[in-house]
Amino acid sequence: MAFTLLELKLDTGYTEPELRALIARQLGIHDFSFQIESQSLDARNKSRIHWQVRVGVTSDEITGEELNPREVLEIPFSKRNKKVMVLGSGPAGFFAAFVLQKAGFDTVLIERGAEVSDRASKLHHFEKTGEFSPVANYSFGEGGAGTFSDGKLTSRSKHISKERAFFTQSYIAAGAPPEIAYLAHSHVGSDKLRVVVKNLREQYQSLGGKMLFETMLHDLVIRQGKVVEAITSAGTIAADYFVLAPGHSAYETYRMLISHGVPFRIKNFALGSRAEHPQALINRAQWGTEKLPGVKAAEYRLTSEGDGKHPVYSFCMCPGGMVVPAATYAHVNTVNGMSYYKRASAFANAACVAGVHPTQLSEKMQSPLDALAWLEELEQNFFRFSGGYGAPACTISDFLKGKLSSPMPKSSYPLGLLPAPLWEMLPPIIVSAMRAGLKDFSRKLRGYDQGILLGLESKTSSPIQVLREKNGQVEGFENLFMAGEGSGYAGGIVSSAADGIKVAMSLIG
């Protein structure tokens, strides 16, 4: 049985029989099996937009290489008399607990938020009434922030092939579409993710893992550099190891850790707003047409050198999606984007942010606690302007001119828009960089300047980072580990999950 790879160009609306027929013609064979290895859209020539597909073909009728086994994450099982407490049910925390449980550890996973169905119900209520829930919002709850932000599975992280494969196959087994294994810009969709995280939780529990929802970590008991117990709202939990994956928004958890001498440093992060456009406008700009068979909605990724000092870029682009109120606490106002699997909304949105180091924002910004306090104050200022969770907004044209003049177009945002001078609400260096970047974006993507900017986008990453070893162990602590976005070393679903898996594998040894 020999194996070969084919590179094929296919119409966007191709069918599986058409793919099989093309393979047969290309290789001159009849009896074979195949698997799509990768698939990406080539839209450089708008008159011939097509899928670029790499296919692995196995057959006795060809001369090729022996089929190479795929890299597999080996999780050795043995009954271990060791207990691990994991904080956070986002990708990093969940996959750390999942792998450790598979390896024979006794694990308990605590999550400050609600389980996913209750979380979805309370989010629906929030968007109808503006009544915020501290345990069921867009940041806190089962699956973490990623559950309700489209489920994009792109990652630039290197050296995570085994971890990525384990994560992908786990997601598919839990109900994610099989295409996530090969699409270049794959996504699950927030509607399907609700099912996936629930099924993964049930798999974890069937292995003996314990999950405690709506359980807050209040404190750690530490003796001579070793964590002895975690004090939680559900009681005290003793364990041999503690893996913390709190996400990027748990400010009180950060502050508690810093009070115990857990070392953090400030680092680059990004600030800006959400940009929203009609999806039809983006489709025309990217494809030259409003519809393309076999493709849900057009995407974009834009970058600019901004003002020459601070890069500006689009982030977390949600085609056919909506802008959502992503407040993490009752008196802050931030936004994020999400979309469902079909990406059928009439709107497209993406963060438009400028990269900056905290020390550039204020001379007083010298420590991690300073960075947290500064960012929290900015988020509270947006809440105070709105008097709630309506999104301060302006057109991109008005942002560039520095004057409110244009009528506000329709938006997907569920709690309403408030005309606002965002150029006065964001830090001046962010505004300067964004204006230069938005001009670049408008040159690169036709019609981009016809969009609007909404709210504060402050959750692309954390402004602080823990000091840790390569295996995730916190410097100066014997049995404390940090993983995922909350550690400052990962960003997004895939890299966070891979980070959690690597921490788990280091404990397995």
N, C-alpha and C positions, 0 to 999 in steps of 0.2 A: 504494500500500500504506500504510494508516494504522495507527496504534498507539494503544492505550488501556490504562489500568490499571483493574482491578476489585478491590474489597475484598469478600471472600466469607467467610461463616461455614460451616464444614463439620464434620460429625461426625468424631470422632477416628479412626474406622476407615474413612474414605472411600477410595474407589478412584479411579484415574485416569479410567475411563469416567464415573463419577459427577461428577467435576470437569468433564470436557468437556461433559457434558449440562447442567450448571448454567450454564456460560459461554454455551452456545448459547441457553438460555432467557432469561438476563439480557439478552443483546444482540440476540436475535432473528436470529441468523446461523447458517450451516451450514458455510461454508468458512473455516477460520481455523487459525492456529497459536498456541500459547501457551507461556509459560514462567513457572514460579513464581519470583517475585521475593523473597518473604519468607514465612515461616510461623512462627507463635508460638502457644503453647497459652494459652488464656484459661480459667483455672480459678477465677475470682472467684465464679461461681455454680455450686456443686457439683452442682446439678440439671441444669445445661446446660453442661457442659464441652465446649469445641469448639476447633477450629483457626481462628485468624484468618489468612486466606491472602490475600496480594496477588499478583495474576496479571497479567502483561503479555500482551495479546492483539494479534495482528497479522492484519489481514484487509482485503480490498478491499470488504467489505460494510459497513464502519463509517465513520463520520465521526470523525476524531480527529486527533492530531498525527502528524507524520512521525516515523518511528522514529529516536530519538536514539542515535547510536553510544555504546557503553559506553566508559568511560575505560580506556585501555590503556597499560601501561608500555612505552614505546619503548626498546629496548636497541640502540643503533646498533653495528654490527659493523665493525671494521677491524683489520687485523693490527697489533698494537701490540708494540713491542719493550720490554715492561715485564713484570716478574715480581712477583707478589704472593704472600706467604706468609700464609695464614689459619690461625688457631688455633681449634680447637673445631668439632665437627660438629653442634652443636645448630642450631636454626632460624636464629639470627643468623649464625653462622659458615658454615653450609652455603649459605644463600641469598646471602651476600656472595660466596662463591667461585663459585657457580653463575652469578650475573649477570655477574661479571667475566669468567668463561670464555666466556660467550656473547658478550661484547663484544670478545673478541679478546686478552685478557690471557693470560699464561702463569701459571697458578695452581697452588699446591700447598697442600693442606689437611691439617694434622696434627691428630691426635686421640689423646689420652692413653689412651683406652679401646679396647675391642675392637669388631670389626664386629658387626652386630646379631644374627646367628644365634649366634655364639659367646657374645655377651653374654646372650642369652636362655637358653642352655644353662647357663651358669655361675650365673645368677640362680636357676634352678630348683634347681641343686645347693645353693646357699646357703640357700634356704628349706627344703630337706630336712635339711641337716646343720649349718647355722650356720657353715660355712667361708666366710669373706669373701674376695672377689677384688678387688684394688685396680684392676684394669683392666676389670672387668665387674660393675658394681653399678648401683644405681638412679639415680645421678647421672652417672657417667662411662661413656662408650661411644657408639657411633654413634647419632646423633639426639639426644643429650643427655638431660637429665632428662625431657623431655616424651614420649619414646618409651614410657616405662613409667609414665605418670601419666594415662591415659585419653584424651589427645589432645584436650582441650577447646579449642575455637577461638573463644571469646568474647574480646573486647577492647574496652576503653573508649577506646583511643587515637584521637585525631582526626587528620584530614588524612593518612590512609594508604590512601585508596580504591584508588589505582592499585596500590600495593604489596600490599594485601590481595587484590585481584583476581588479580594475578600469582601470589601464593602459593597461593590457592585452586585456580586452574586447574592449577597445577603438581602439587598434591596429587591432584586428581581424575585427571589424566593418569597419575599414578603408582599409581593403584589405590584412592584414597580414595572413599567413597560420594559420588555426585553431590549428595546432599542437603546437604552442607556448604556449598554455595553459597547456600542460602536459609534453612535452619533458624535460628531465633533463638538457640538454645543448642546449636549443632552440636558434635559430637565424632566422632572417628575410631575410637577404641577402640585399646587397646594391642596387641591381636592384629593388627589391620589395619595399624597404624603400622609394625610390623616389615617388612611387605611394601612399604609406601610409601617408607620411608627407603632400603631396599635398591634399589628401582627408581630413585629419584632419584639415588642414588650412581652407578648404572650409566649413567644419562643424562649426568651430569656427566663421568664418565670417557670416555664416547663422544665428548665434545667436546674431549677432550685434557687434562682436569683430572687431577691426581694426588692420591691420598689415601694417607696414611701412618697406619695404625692402631698403637696401643700405642706411640706416639711422644710422649715427654714433652719439653716446653719447659723447659730448665734455666736458660737465661740469654739475655740480649741483649747484643750488642756495640754500643755507642752512641758516636758521635763528634760532638761539637759539635751536639747536639740532633737527630742523625739516626741511626736504627737502620741498622747496616750488615749485621749477621748475626744469626741466631738459632742458639743452640747447643742442639741437641736430642739425645735418646738415639739418634737415627738418623743423627747427624752434623750438620755445620754447614750452614745454609741461608742463602744470600745472596739478597736481593731488593731491589726498588725501593720497595715498600710492605709494611707489616706490619699486618694487621687481626687484632686479638685479640678473641675471643669465648669466654672461658674458663668462662662460667656463673657461678653465684653461690657455688660451693662450693670453688673451687680456691685454697685459702688460701696455699699455697706460691707460686703464680703471683702473687697479690696482693703478697705480701711481697717477691718478687724485683723486681717493678715499683717498689714503694715505695723499695727500696734504690737504684734508679737515678734517683730523683727524679721519678718519675711522680706527679703531684699527685692525691691523693684527699682526700675529706672524709667525715666521718660523717654519717649521715642517718637519718630515721625508718625503722623496720622493724617486724616483728611477731613475737611469741612466743606459744606456747600448746601445745595438745595436739590430737590427733585425736579427734573425737567419732564414735562408731559406734552405730547403731541397727538393729533389724530393718527391712528395706525395707518390709515390710507395714505397719509402724507409720507410716512416712513417707507411704506411699500413702494410708492411711486419713485421716491428718491433712490432706493436701493435696487429695485427691480425694473423700473420703467413701466410698471403696470400695477394695478391695485390688487390683483390676485395672481397666484402662481400655483398650478396644480401640484399637490403633494407636499406643499410647504405651508405651515400654519400662518406665520406672520414674520415680516422682515425684522431683523435685528440690526443693531449697530454697535460698534466699539470705537470711540473717538478719544484721541489724545492730543494734547497741545503742550508746548513749552510755556504757555501762559505768559507771564510777565518776564520770563527769563530766569526767574528765581524760584518759582513755585509751579510745579507741573499741574496741569488741569486735565481731568479725564472723566469719562463716563464710567459708571460702576453699577453692577447689579441691574442690567437692562432687562426690563420686563415687557416683551412684545405682547400685544393683546391682553394687557393687564390693567391694574388699577393702583392708584396711590392710596396708602392706608395710614391711619393714625397709629404711630408706633411708640407712643408714650410708654416708658418703663415704670414711671412713678406718677402719682396722682397730680403733681403740680409741675410737670414738664410737658413740653410739646415738641415732638419730633415726628418725622414721616419716614416711610419706607415704601417699597414697591412689592407687588406680588402678582401672580397670574395663575390661572388654572391650566390643566393639561392641554385643553383645546386652544388656548390662547385666542379666544374668540371675542374679547372685548374690543370696542371701537377705539381704544386708546393705547398708546405706547408710553412707557416712562423709564427713566434711568436717573440715577444720581449724577449730578454735575458737581464735582468736588475739586478742591485744590489741596495739594499735599503741603504740609507745613510741619515744622518742629515746634512743640509747645513754647520753647523759650523765645520764639519769634513773635508770639502773640502777646506776651506781657513780660516786662522785666522782672516781675515778682514770681514768674513761673520757674521755680528752681527745683522742685521736688515732685514726686508722684502725687502727694496729697494736694499740692498746689494745682496740678493739672486736673485732677478730679474736681476740685472745688470750682475752678474756672469754667470747665465744661458744663458742670451742673448749673452754674449760674446762667450761662448762655441758654441752656434748655429751658430754664425757668423764665427767662426773659421772653421767650417766644410764647410761653403759656400766659404770662401776664398781658402781653399785647392782645392775645385772642380772648382772654377771659375764659379759656377752656381749650377745646381741641379742634376748633376750626383752624384751617391752615392759612397763615399769612402768605399772600401770593401776589405776583405781578407778572406781566408779560415779559418775555426775554427782551423785546424791543425797549420796553420801559426801563428794565434793569440796565441796559446799555446806555440809555440816555440819562438815567438818574432822575426820572420824572414820571409820576403816575398820570397817564393820559389815555391809555387804550382800554376799551371795555374788556372785561374778563370773559374769555370763552368758556364753553362747557368743560367740565372736568369729571373724572371718575371718583374724585375724593368724596367720601360719603358724608362728612360732617361740615361741608361748606367751605368756601374760600372767603378770606377777608383781604381786600386790596391793601397792600402794605409796601412800604419802601424797604425792600429786603437789603438794598445797598447800604442802608443805615443800621440794619439790625445785625448784619454779619460783620466780622472784624475787617478793618480797612484793607489789610494785605490779602485777605481772601477775596474781597470784592475786586481789587485791582487785578489779581490773577484770573478770576473767573471772567471778568469782562474781556480780557485778552483771549482767553480760551474759548468763550462763546463766539467771538468773532471768527476764530479759526474753525470752530465746529460748523458755523453757518456757511463758510466757504467750502467745507468738505462734504456737507450733506445738505442738499438743496431744500430750502424751506425750514431749516432748523430754527431760524430766528422768528418763526411764526408761532413757536410754542410758548409755554408758560413755565415759571419757576414757582415751586410750592415749598413752603416750610423750611425746616432745618433738617439737613441730612448730617447727622453726627455719629452714626454707628457703623461706618465702613470698617473701622478697626478701633482698638483701644489706644489711648495716648500713653499707656504705661505697659511695661513688660517685666515679668519676673526674671530673676537671675536663676538659671537652672542648668543642670548638666544635660548632655545629649540624650540621656534616657528619661528626661523629664523631672529628675530629682531636684528639688529646690536646694540651692546652695545653703549649707549650714544646717540642714535638717536630715535626719537619718531615714525617715520613713514617710516624708511628705513629697507628693508629686503634683505638678500642675500641667494641664494639657488644654489644647484647643485655643479658641480666640481669647479666652480669659487669661491665658498664659502670655499672650502677645506674640506667639510663634506660629499662628495659623490664621487663615482667613477663608471662610466659606465652608460648605458642607464636607467636601471631599478631603481637603487638607486637614480639617479639624478631626474628622473620623480617623484619618491615617495617623495623626498625632496621638490620639487616644489609643489606637491599636499598638503603636510603637511603645508607648508607656507600659501597656499591659504585657507585651512580649518581653520587655526588660525585667519585669517582675517574675515572669515565668522562668526566665533564664535558659 
